[in-house]
Amino acid sequence: MNLFVFGLGYTAGHFVARERARFASVTATRQSPAAIDGVTVRVLSPEETDPLLADDLARADAILVSIPPDSGHDPALHAFGDAIAASPARWIGYLSTIGIYGDQAGAWIDETTPPSPSHPRTRDRVAAEDAWLALGARTGKAVQVFRLSGIYGPGRNAFEKLRQGKAQRIVKPGQVFNRIHVDDIATTLAASLDRPRPGAIYNVTDDEPAPPQDVTAFAADLAGLPLPPAVDFDTATLSPMARSFYGENKRVRNRLIREELGVELAYPTYREGLRGLV
């Protein structure tokens, strides 16, 4: 199986590194040239497009898409929609976000919950999901959408922020977030490759939506680092993007990846995940 990846970032890079042996070849796009063992890297950016990308897609048996929407459209479909449709790919995975559900006032939700995006970026995500699913319906390819919660793992976690002095213990009563360890994302993608289902949508998330200040406190205790003082959300210094995340409160179920794909999370809550990273 030849794998093609649009956007070899943190999550897709971890998947490729862990699952490289199952693929005959891996070709991936990045915005700048880079040497990565076992991966053929092609440049794809607003300024440059490698002319060999169409040939690569013509040999792709599986396509993983990890590029966010741009200016209201999906960059991969916008530039290569016809090549993707004509490719031999029998599995296409699109990495999306649970942000498409918007604010659910803390309620439990699952994949049957209709999207309710509250920001332009998540409205663009819904449009991108729909476009990829439409391509699957039109071509008969097994397109799957993976809605990811807050991603953490090696190099991207509460310990890093604590060590850098950037952690804040922000308190907003009743606020919870779901998270997902990058290794559990890789497990889910690998399981889907083995059991493709056209049109599938999966929430890829942990078992325990939790208040962010609890995660910070647990990490500080594990690592023996100073606990940042509690800061009220209303007075906290946050970027507009970060503040917008606190405007959405939901509890997301992951039952479908368990029952349909047989996924067993290695890190079902932030506690196991942080202990594994410490």
Long-range contacts (C-beta under 8 A, 24 or more apart in sequence): 1-61, 1-62, 1-193, 2-26, 2-27, 2-59, 2-60, 2-61, 2-62, 3-27, 3-60, 3-61, 3-62, 3-63, 3-64, 4-28, 4-56, 4-57, 4-60, 4-62, 4-63, 4-64, 4-89, 5-29, 5-63, 5-64, 5-65, 5-66, 6-44, 6-63, 6-64, 6-65, 6-66, 6-67, 6-75, 6-76, 7-65, 7-66, 7-67, 8-36, 8-39, 8-41, 8-66, 9-66, 10-151, 10-153, 10-155, 10-156, 10-182, 11-66, 11-95, 11-148, 11-151, 11-182, 11-185, 12-64, 12-66, 12-95, 14-153, 14-182, 14-183, 14-185, 14-186, 15-64, 15-185, 15-186, 15-189, 15-190, 18-183, 18-186, 18-190, 19-186, 19-189, 19-190, 22-190, 22-193, 23-62, 25-59, 27-56, 27-60, 29-53, 29-67, 44-75, 44-79, 49-79, 53-80, 53-83, 54-80, 54-83, 57-83, 57-84, 57-87, 57-89, 58-83, 58-86, 58-87, 58-88, 59-87, 59-88, 60-87, 60-88, 60-89, 61-88, 61-89, 61-90, 61-91, 62-89, 62-90, 62-91, 62-92, 62-93, 62-193, 63-87, 63-89, 63-91, 63-92, 63-93, 64-92, 64-93, 64-95, 64-189, 65-92, 65-93, 65-94, 65-95, 65-132, 66-95, 68-121, 68-124, 68-125, 69-121, 69-124, 69-125, 69-127, 69-128, 72-124, 72-127, 73-124, 73-127, 73-128, 73-131, 74-127, 74-128, 74-131, 74-132, 77-128, 77-131, 77-132, 77-135, 81-135, 84-135, 85-135, 85-138, 85-139, 85-141, 89-141, 90-141, 90-142, 90-196, 91-141, 91-142, 91-144, 91-192, 91-193, 91-196, 92-132, 92-135, 92-136, 92-141, 92-142, 92-143, 92-144, 93-143, 93-144, 93-146, 93-189, 93-192, 93-193, 94-128, 94-129, 94-132, 94-143, 94-144, 94-145, 94-146, 95-146, 95-148, 96-125, 96-128, 96-129, 96-145, 96-146, 96-147, 96-148, 97-122, 97-125, 97-147, 97-148, 97-149, 98-147, 98-148, 98-149, 98-178, 98-203, 98-205, 98-250, 98-252, 99-125, 99-248, 100-125, 100-126, 100-129, 100-147, 101-147, 101-248, 101-250, 101-252, 102-248, 103-247, 103-248, 103-249, 103-250, 104-248, 104-249, 104-250, 104-251, 105-249, 105-250, 106-174, 106-176, 106-249, 106-250, 106-251, 107-250, 107-251, 108-250, 108-251, 108-252, 108-253, 109-250, 109-251, 109-252, 109-253, 110-203, 110-252, 110-253, 110-255, 110-256, 111-147, 111-201, 111-202, 111-203, 111-256, 118-244, 118-247, 118-248, 119-244, 129-201, 133-199, 136-198, 136-199, 137-198, 137-199, 140-198, 141-198, 142-196, 142-197, 142-198, 142-200, 143-198, 143-199, 144-192, 144-196, 144-197, 144-199, 144-200, 144-201, 144-202, 145-200, 145-201, 145-202, 146-185, 146-188, 146-189, 146-192, 146-202, 146-204, 147-201, 147-202, 147-203, 147-204, 147-205, 148-180, 148-185, 148-204, 148-205, 149-177, 149-178, 149-179, 149-180, 149-203, 149-204, 149-205, 149-206, 149-252, 150-177, 150-178, 150-179, 150-180, 151-179, 151-180, 151-182, 151-185, 152-179, 152-180, 152-181, 152-182, 152-270, 152-273, 153-181, 153-182, 153-183, 153-273, 153-277, 154-182, 154-277, 156-182, 157-219, 157-273, 157-274, 157-277, 158-215, 158-216, 158-218, 158-219, 158-220, 158-274, 159-219, 159-222, 159-223, 159-225, 159-274, 159-277, 159-278, 161-216, 162-216, 162-219, 162-220, 162-223, 162-225, 162-226, 162-228, 163-223, 163-225, 167-216, 167-219, 167-220, 167-228, 168-216, 168-228, 168-231, 168-236, 168-237, 168-238, 169-212, 169-213, 169-216, 169-217, 169-227, 169-228, 169-229, 169-230, 169-231, 170-212, 170-213, 170-230, 170-231, 170-232, 170-233, 170-236, 170-238, 170-246, 171-211, 171-213, 171-230, 171-231, 171-232, 171-233, 172-232, 172-233, 172-246, 174-249, 175-211, 175-212, 175-233, 175-246, 175-249, 176-209, 176-210, 176-211, 176-249, 176-250, 176-251, 177-209, 177-210, 177-211, 177-212, 177-245, 178-205, 178-206, 178-208, 178-209, 178-250, 178-251, 178-252, 179-205, 179-206, 179-210, 179-215, 179-270, 179-273, 180-204, 180-205, 180-206, 181-206, 181-265, 181-266, 181-267, 181-273, 181-276, 183-266, 183-267, 184-263, 184-265, 184-266, 184-267, 187-263, 187-264, 187-265, 187-266, 188-257, 188-261, 188-263, 191-257, 191-261, 191-262, 191-263, 192-261, 195-260, 195-261, 195-262, 197-260, 200-260, 202-256, 202-257, 202-260, 202-261, 203-252, 203-253, 203-254, 203-256, 203-257, 204-254, 204-257, 205-252, 205-253, 205-254, 206-254, 206-265, 206-267, 206-268, 206-269, 206-270, 206-273, 207-254, 207-265, 207-268, 207-269, 208-268, 208-269, 208-270, 209-250, 209-251, 209-252, 210-269, 210-270, 215-270, 215-274, 218-270, 218-271, 218-274, 219-274, 222-274, 222-275, 222-278, 223-278
